Amino acid sequence: MLAEEKLIGMLEAGGVDFTASLPCDRMKRLIAMVPRTFFHIPLTREEEGAGICAGAALSGRRPAMFIQNSGVGNMINALLSLTGFYELPLALFISHRGLYKEKIAAQRPMGEKLPGILRGAGIAFTRIEKAKDLNLIPGRLDQVYRKNRIHAFLLSPAVWEEAEAKDNMPQPVLTLSSPGGNLSRRQRVAPAQGKIEKLKPRLTRYEILRAVWPALESRAVVCNLGFPARELYHIGHRPSHFYMLGSMGMATPIGLGIALATKKEIVVIDGDGALLMNPGTMATAACLRPGNLTVFAVDNGAYGSTGNQPTLARRCIDLEEAARGLGFRRTIKAAGKRQLIRSLEIKEGADSPSAPSGPGFIHALALPGNRETPVIPLDRLEIKRQFMAFLDSQTIYSRPYC
Ligand SMILES: Cc1ncc(C[n+]2csc(CCOP(=O)(O)OP(=O)(O)O)c2C)c(N)n1
């Protein structure tokens, strides 16, 4: 029996009846199997999962979460001041990155420090280093629900190696227990364009990035972590690119900070998953109104970099409408090559002085899928050095806000 099947069986036997997840590439088989067995919530942010699971526990359910260790950083306050404080049960199954065969340097800081963080927070944890260590889980899981405790199971990627070798990846699903809707949102009329046009994704993220790459020249680009950054690097590196190697959800905040501090034109290449992890930043950007910021949201309806698990943008959320609802006035939806290139050419006030002002939001509809590209060979400090040399601007943006 594969480790994933063994663990699912243990959770069923332990009475787990409510689950939530936010994927990690190194635990993607388990995360694809969980919604097939349990009531399951696909999360936009790990912290949200602590809240949802607290609500489930208050209703007498036995919740478990499946996340990457980086997500613990996003939820530590909720774990302490909510789950722990009210003595609610929560089993955390954490993909422990940063140590075993790790290729992504940005995973190391959280991975190495996680045990110390949990110890400092007084959260009990068990390290599961190999498949046979899974036998430690049932007894501790029982304590979680009988004594109303939090317990973190730190699962090394080594645990899943057997299944990986067999390469029998189950397809990720958006389950019946997930919020529904239908796929029609991708065909809706783009409200800002004012004309009837049905849009469907036609290109993958890689094809989109390759198409718009020439139009990005001379602008500063902050690029979402994972495959977006890898693909952009391999299409063509420029010193004007700030590749994110970790800290999901921070691309648009970083771009906003640059837009407010300089006069440079900034394009943030963000993703639907990353934007939904931190949507408040769209409100901040819309309210502060820097006209030199463009959010180029590549919406493939999935957490593409971790195995194409569907995000809520797949069915329920239209990101352009979300951006407009949060205050963006210059928005556009684009799917075809020419449309995408044209969308980047429209600058603030370009059409007429009375045209909408403030940051731009380009909703780029994409097909799921990654181009197999290796990790970026540049050192983090080299990325920073080149990008800062490109910005090289001490000028504070002097436009009046709000
Ligand atoms: C806090 C946190 N949770 C989970 C992850 C794992 N992770 C890395 S990339 C990614 C998917 C990002 O999806 P999206 O922004 O839609 O971009 P895509 O890869 O689909 O282009 C996830 C879940 C992470 N790095 N950080």
The ligand as an SDF file (V2000), in Angstrom:
LIG
                    3D

 26 27  0  0  0  0  0  0  0  0999 V2000
    2.1840   30.2860    2.1570 C   0  0  0  0  0  0  0  0  0  0  0  0
    2.4020   29.3060    1.0500 C   0  0  0  0  0  0  0  0  0  0  0  0
    1.5050   28.3340    0.8540 N   0  0  0  0  0  0  0  0  0  0  0  0
    1.6870   27.4370   -0.1570 C   0  0  0  0  0  0  0  0  0  0  0  0
    2.7810   27.5120   -0.9550 C   0  0  0  0  0  0  0  0  0  0  0  0
    3.0270   26.5030   -2.0790 C   0  0  0  0  0  0  0  0  0  0  0  0
    2.8730   27.1130   -3.3960 N   0  0  0  0  0  0  0  0  0  0  0  0
    3.9190   27.5810   -4.1250 C   0  0  0  0  0  0  0  0  0  0  0  0
    3.4860   28.1800   -5.6190 S   0  0  0  0  0  0  0  0  0  0  0  0
    1.8600   27.8240   -5.3210 C   0  0  0  0  0  0  0  0  0  0  0  0
    0.8150   28.0330   -6.3720 C   0  0  0  0  0  0  0  0  0  0  0  0
    0.6680   29.4530   -6.8120 C   0  0  0  0  0  0  0  0  0  0  0  0
   -0.4740   29.5230   -7.6360 O   0  0  0  0  0  0  0  0  0  0  0  0
   -0.7640   30.7870   -8.5340 P   0  0  0  0  0  0  0  0  0  0  0  0
   -0.4230   32.0300   -7.8070 O   0  0  0  0  0  0  0  0  0  0  0  0
   -2.1360   30.6800   -9.0740 O   0  0  0  0  0  0  0  0  0  0  0  0
    0.3140   30.6600   -9.6940 O   0  0  0  0  0  0  0  0  0  0  0  0
    0.4780   29.5510  -10.8360 P   0  0  0  0  0  0  0  0  0  0  0  0
    1.5710   28.6560  -10.3680 O   0  0  0  0  0  0  0  0  0  0  0  0
   -0.8210   28.8560  -11.0340 O   0  0  0  0  0  0  0  0  0  0  0  0
    0.8580   30.3450  -12.0420 O   0  0  0  0  0  0  0  0  0  0  0  0
    1.6790   27.2400   -4.0560 C   0  0  0  0  0  0  0  0  0  0  0  0
    0.3820   26.7990   -3.4980 C   0  0  0  0  0  0  0  0  0  0  0  0
    3.7050   28.5600   -0.6910 C   0  0  0  0  0  0  0  0  0  0  0  0
    4.8240   28.7150   -1.4130 N   0  0  0  0  0  0  0  0  0  0  0  0
    3.4770   29.4330    0.2840 N   0  0  0  0  0  0  0  0  0  0  0  0
  1  2  1  0
  2  3  1  0
  2 26  2  0
  3  4  2  0
  4  5  1  0
  5  6  1  0
  5 24  2  0
  6  7  1  0
  7  8  2  0
  7 22  1  0
  8  9  1  0
  9 10  1  0
 10 11  1  0
 10 22  2  0
 11 12  1  0
 12 13  1  0
 13 14  1  0
 14 15  2  0
 14 16  1  0
 14 17  1  0
 17 18  1  0
 18 19  2  0
 18 20  1  0
 18 21  1  0
 22 23  1  0
 24 25  1  0
 24 26  1  0
M  CHG  1   7   1
M  END
$$$$
